[in-house]
Amino acid sequence: GFVECESEGVARKAIKALQGTFLDGHKLQLQLSSKTVVADQPTLRKVSEKQKKLLVRNVPFQATRKELLQLFGAYGQLKQVRMPKKF
């Protein structure tokens, strides 16, 4: 899943505190999202904005959006939470 924080500082604080935390028996792996920016496409966000987004790996499918909001919201305001989808 992805969690977009209010600022890069909030994102880094959450990574430091929550790296390796267990959620429903799954050990979460966190890192700053590192999507590359192509200068030709003005619709993409600036690099500085992208550092606010966390990639959250190993999120269990049974986890709820509310659980992620509570877990990450303790470290600052969140802009968006996207859950993984089961195919």
C-alpha positions as CSV (number, residue, x, y, z in Angstrom):
1,G,0.0,0.0,0.0
2,F,0.9,3.7,0.0
3,V,0.6,6.3,2.7
4,E,1.0,10.0,1.7
5,C,2.1,12.2,4.6
6,E,1.8,15.9,5.1
7,S,5.5,16.4,4.9
8,E,8.8,14.6,4.3
9,G,9.6,15.0,8.0
10,V,6.4,13.2,9.0
11,A,7.2,10.4,6.5
12,R,10.7,9.9,7.8
13,K,9.5,10.0,11.5
14,A,7.0,7.2,10.7
15,I,9.6,5.1,8.9
16,K,12.0,5.4,11.9
17,A,9.3,4.5,14.4
18,L,7.3,1.8,12.5
19,Q,9.9,0.0,10.4
20,G,9.5,-3.8,11.2
21,T,6.2,-3.2,13.1
22,F,3.8,-6.2,12.9
23,L,0.3,-5.7,11.6
24,D,-2.1,-8.7,11.8
25,G,1.0,-11.0,12.0
26,H,2.8,-9.4,9.0
27,K,6.1,-7.5,9.4
28,L,5.7,-4.1,7.6
29,Q,8.5,-2.9,5.4
30,L,8.6,0.9,4.8
31,Q,10.5,3.1,2.4
32,L,10.1,6.5,0.8
33,S,8.4,6.1,-2.6
34,S,11.0,6.7,-5.4
35,K,9.0,7.1,-8.5
36,T,11.1,8.9,-11.1
37,V,10.0,12.3,-12.6
38,V,10.1,12.9,-16.3
39,A,10.5,16.6,-17.1
40,D,8.4,16.4,-20.3
41,Q,5.2,15.5,-18.3
42,P,3.9,18.6,-16.4
43,T,1.2,16.5,-14.8
44,L,3.6,14.6,-12.6
45,R,4.4,16.0,-9.1
46,K,7.7,17.6,-8.2
47,V,10.4,15.4,-6.6
48,S,10.0,17.1,-3.2
49,E,6.4,16.2,-3.0
50,K,7.1,12.6,-3.8
51,Q,9.2,12.2,-0.7
52,K,6.1,12.5,1.3
53,K,4.8,9.2,0.1
54,L,5.7,5.9,1.8
55,L,5.7,2.6,0.2
56,V,4.3,0.1,2.7
57,R,5.1,-3.5,1.8
58,N,3.8,-6.7,3.3
59,V,0.4,-5.2,4.3
60,P,-2.0,-8.1,5.0
61,F,-5.1,-8.2,2.8
62,Q,-7.3,-8.4,5.9
63,A,-5.9,-5.1,7.3
64,T,-8.3,-2.2,7.1
65,R,-7.7,1.4,5.9
66,K,-8.7,2.5,9.4
67,E,-5.9,0.4,10.9
68,L,-3.3,2.1,8.7
69,L,-4.7,5.6,9.4
70,Q,-4.4,4.9,13.2
71,L,-0.9,3.5,12.9
72,F,0.6,6.2,10.7
73,G,-1.6,9.1,11.9
74,A,0.1,9.0,15.3
75,Y,3.2,10.6,13.6
76,G,1.5,13.5,11.8
77,Q,-1.3,14.4,9.4
78,L,-1.9,12.0,6.4
79,K,-3.1,13.1,3.0
80,Q,-4.0,9.8,1.5
81,V,-3.9,6.0,2.3
82,R,-4.1,3.4,-0.5
83,M,-4.6,-0.2,0.4
84,P,-3.3,-3.2,-1.6
85,K,-5.9,-5.0,-3.7
86,K,-6.3,-8.7,-3.9
87,F,-6.5,-9.9,-7.5
